[in-house]
Amino acid sequence: MRDGPRSSRDKVKSRRERLRAQGLRQVQIWVPDVRARSFIGAARRQPKAVAVSKRAKADQRFIDAVSEHIDD
């Protein structure tokens, strides 16, 4: 048995050691916060800008050509 309760730090350290022993490696990544107002605004503006551009039809043809189509 253990001598008293373990701290959160010790639990995390132990968990990470077990994962490393399994051949895993911790990786931290940063991704856009889709809840942020700036992201929401950009997500609304960008498709509209693409849709009204001079190359909209050519761009859509390219997207269709490289996209996987699933038949019903």
PyMOL CGO cylinders between C-alpha atoms (Angstrom):
from pymol import cmd
from pymol.cgo import CYLINDER

trace = [
    CYLINDER, 0.00, 0.00, 0.00, 1.03, 3.59, -0.43, 0.3, 1, 1, 1, 1, 1, 1,
    CYLINDER, 1.03, 3.59, -0.43, 1.90, 6.04, 2.30, 0.3, 1, 1, 1, 1, 1, 1,
    CYLINDER, 1.90, 6.04, 2.30, -1.03, 8.45, 2.16, 0.3, 1, 1, 1, 1, 1, 1,
    CYLINDER, -1.03, 8.45, 2.16, -2.74, 10.05, -0.82, 0.3, 1, 1, 1, 1, 1, 1,
    CYLINDER, -2.74, 10.05, -0.82, -0.72, 10.86, -3.93, 0.3, 1, 1, 1, 1, 1, 1,
    CYLINDER, -0.72, 10.86, -3.93, -0.56, 14.39, -5.25, 0.3, 1, 1, 1, 1, 1, 1,
    CYLINDER, -0.56, 14.39, -5.25, -1.95, 15.27, -8.68, 0.3, 1, 1, 1, 1, 1, 1,
    CYLINDER, -1.95, 15.27, -8.68, 1.61, 15.91, -9.83, 0.3, 1, 1, 1, 1, 1, 1,
    CYLINDER, 1.61, 15.91, -9.83, 2.66, 12.39, -8.84, 0.3, 1, 1, 1, 1, 1, 1,
    CYLINDER, 2.66, 12.39, -8.84, -0.38, 10.85, -10.55, 0.3, 1, 1, 1, 1, 1, 1,
    CYLINDER, -0.38, 10.85, -10.55, 0.34, 12.73, -13.78, 0.3, 1, 1, 1, 1, 1, 1,
    CYLINDER, 0.34, 12.73, -13.78, 4.03, 11.81, -13.63, 0.3, 1, 1, 1, 1, 1, 1,
    CYLINDER, 4.03, 11.81, -13.63, 3.18, 8.15, -13.12, 0.3, 1, 1, 1, 1, 1, 1,
    CYLINDER, 3.18, 8.15, -13.12, 0.66, 8.17, -15.97, 0.3, 1, 1, 1, 1, 1, 1,
    CYLINDER, 0.66, 8.17, -15.97, 3.18, 9.77, -18.35, 0.3, 1, 1, 1, 1, 1, 1,
    CYLINDER, 3.18, 9.77, -18.35, 5.83, 7.23, -17.37, 0.3, 1, 1, 1, 1, 1, 1,
    CYLINDER, 5.83, 7.23, -17.37, 3.44, 4.36, -18.12, 0.3, 1, 1, 1, 1, 1, 1,
    CYLINDER, 3.44, 4.36, -18.12, 2.57, 5.84, -21.51, 0.3, 1, 1, 1, 1, 1, 1,
    CYLINDER, 2.57, 5.84, -21.51, 6.26, 6.35, -22.39, 0.3, 1, 1, 1, 1, 1, 1,
    CYLINDER, 6.26, 6.35, -22.39, 6.91, 2.74, -21.38, 0.3, 1, 1, 1, 1, 1, 1,
    CYLINDER, 6.91, 2.74, -21.38, 4.28, 1.76, -23.97, 0.3, 1, 1, 1, 1, 1, 1,
    CYLINDER, 4.28, 1.76, -23.97, 6.30, 3.59, -26.63, 0.3, 1, 1, 1, 1, 1, 1,
    CYLINDER, 6.30, 3.59, -26.63, 4.13, 6.70, -26.74, 0.3, 1, 1, 1, 1, 1, 1,
    CYLINDER, 4.13, 6.70, -26.74, 5.32, 10.28, -26.83, 0.3, 1, 1, 1, 1, 1, 1,
    CYLINDER, 5.32, 10.28, -26.83, 3.43, 13.36, -25.65, 0.3, 1, 1, 1, 1, 1, 1,
    CYLINDER, 3.43, 13.36, -25.65, 2.78, 15.96, -28.33, 0.3, 1, 1, 1, 1, 1, 1,
    CYLINDER, 2.78, 15.96, -28.33, 1.14, 19.31, -27.76, 0.3, 1, 1, 1, 1, 1, 1,
    CYLINDER, 1.14, 19.31, -27.76, -0.55, 21.09, -30.66, 0.3, 1, 1, 1, 1, 1, 1,
    CYLINDER, -0.55, 21.09, -30.66, -2.37, 24.37, -30.95, 0.3, 1, 1, 1, 1, 1, 1,
    CYLINDER, -2.37, 24.37, -30.95, -5.49, 24.59, -33.10, 0.3, 1, 1, 1, 1, 1, 1,
    CYLINDER, -5.49, 24.59, -33.10, -7.79, 27.49, -33.95, 0.3, 1, 1, 1, 1, 1, 1,
    CYLINDER, -7.79, 27.49, -33.95, -10.42, 28.17, -31.32, 0.3, 1, 1, 1, 1, 1, 1,
    CYLINDER, -10.42, 28.17, -31.32, -13.61, 27.73, -33.30, 0.3, 1, 1, 1, 1, 1, 1,
    CYLINDER, -13.61, 27.73, -33.30, -15.52, 29.51, -30.53, 0.3, 1, 1, 1, 1, 1, 1,
    CYLINDER, -15.52, 29.51, -30.53, -13.52, 32.73, -30.88, 0.3, 1, 1, 1, 1, 1, 1,
    CYLINDER, -13.52, 32.73, -30.88, -15.31, 35.66, -32.49, 0.3, 1, 1, 1, 1, 1, 1,
    CYLINDER, -15.31, 35.66, -32.49, -12.38, 36.25, -34.82, 0.3, 1, 1, 1, 1, 1, 1,
    CYLINDER, -12.38, 36.25, -34.82, -12.57, 32.66, -36.10, 0.3, 1, 1, 1, 1, 1, 1,
    CYLINDER, -12.57, 32.66, -36.10, -16.34, 32.82, -36.57, 0.3, 1, 1, 1, 1, 1, 1,
    CYLINDER, -16.34, 32.82, -36.57, -16.05, 36.09, -38.49, 0.3, 1, 1, 1, 1, 1, 1,
    CYLINDER, -16.05, 36.09, -38.49, -13.32, 34.73, -40.75, 0.3, 1, 1, 1, 1, 1, 1,
    CYLINDER, -13.32, 34.73, -40.75, -15.28, 31.52, -41.31, 0.3, 1, 1, 1, 1, 1, 1,
    CYLINDER, -15.28, 31.52, -41.31, -18.18, 33.61, -42.58, 0.3, 1, 1, 1, 1, 1, 1,
    CYLINDER, -18.18, 33.61, -42.58, -16.12, 36.07, -44.66, 0.3, 1, 1, 1, 1, 1, 1,
    CYLINDER, -16.12, 36.07, -44.66, -13.79, 33.68, -46.45, 0.3, 1, 1, 1, 1, 1, 1,
    CYLINDER, -13.79, 33.68, -46.45, -16.35, 31.51, -48.28, 0.3, 1, 1, 1, 1, 1, 1,
    CYLINDER, -16.35, 31.51, -48.28, -18.22, 34.62, -49.38, 0.3, 1, 1, 1, 1, 1, 1,
    CYLINDER, -18.22, 34.62, -49.38, -15.02, 36.14, -50.74, 0.3, 1, 1, 1, 1, 1, 1,
    CYLINDER, -15.02, 36.14, -50.74, -14.21, 32.95, -52.64, 0.3, 1, 1, 1, 1, 1, 1,
    CYLINDER, -14.21, 32.95, -52.64, -17.74, 32.71, -54.04, 0.3, 1, 1, 1, 1, 1, 1,
    CYLINDER, -17.74, 32.71, -54.04, -17.63, 36.18, -55.60, 0.3, 1, 1, 1, 1, 1, 1,
    CYLINDER, -17.63, 36.18, -55.60, -14.05, 36.00, -56.90, 0.3, 1, 1, 1, 1, 1, 1,
    CYLINDER, -14.05, 36.00, -56.90, -13.25, 35.96, -60.61, 0.3, 1, 1, 1, 1, 1, 1,
    CYLINDER, -13.25, 35.96, -60.61, -11.84, 32.45, -60.22, 0.3, 1, 1, 1, 1, 1, 1,
    CYLINDER, -11.84, 32.45, -60.22, -14.79, 31.00, -58.27, 0.3, 1, 1, 1, 1, 1, 1,
    CYLINDER, -14.79, 31.00, -58.27, -15.90, 28.62, -61.03, 0.3, 1, 1, 1, 1, 1, 1,
    CYLINDER, -15.90, 28.62, -61.03, -12.36, 27.43, -61.79, 0.3, 1, 1, 1, 1, 1, 1,
    CYLINDER, -12.36, 27.43, -61.79, -11.65, 26.99, -58.10, 0.3, 1, 1, 1, 1, 1, 1,
    CYLINDER, -11.65, 26.99, -58.10, -14.82, 24.93, -57.65, 0.3, 1, 1, 1, 1, 1, 1,
    CYLINDER, -14.82, 24.93, -57.65, -13.92, 22.76, -60.65, 0.3, 1, 1, 1, 1, 1, 1,
    CYLINDER, -13.92, 22.76, -60.65, -10.54, 22.08, -59.06, 0.3, 1, 1, 1, 1, 1, 1,
    CYLINDER, -10.54, 22.08, -59.06, -12.11, 21.19, -55.71, 0.3, 1, 1, 1, 1, 1, 1,
    CYLINDER, -12.11, 21.19, -55.71, -14.58, 18.87, -57.44, 0.3, 1, 1, 1, 1, 1, 1,
    CYLINDER, -14.58, 18.87, -57.44, -11.77, 17.24, -59.41, 0.3, 1, 1, 1, 1, 1, 1,
    CYLINDER, -11.77, 17.24, -59.41, -9.65, 16.44, -56.34, 0.3, 1, 1, 1, 1, 1, 1,
    CYLINDER, -9.65, 16.44, -56.34, -12.54, 15.54, -54.03, 0.3, 1, 1, 1, 1, 1, 1,
    CYLINDER, -12.54, 15.54, -54.03, -13.73, 12.03, -53.48, 0.3, 1, 1, 1, 1, 1, 1,
    CYLINDER, -13.73, 12.03, -53.48, -17.28, 11.54, -54.67, 0.3, 1, 1, 1, 1, 1, 1,
    CYLINDER, -17.28, 11.54, -54.67, -19.40, 8.90, -53.05, 0.3, 1, 1, 1, 1, 1, 1,
    CYLINDER, -19.40, 8.90, -53.05, -22.24, 7.58, -55.17, 0.3, 1, 1, 1, 1, 1, 1,
    CYLINDER, -22.24, 7.58, -55.17, -25.57, 6.90, -53.50, 0.3, 1, 1, 1, 1, 1, 1,
]
cmd.load_cgo(trace, "trace")
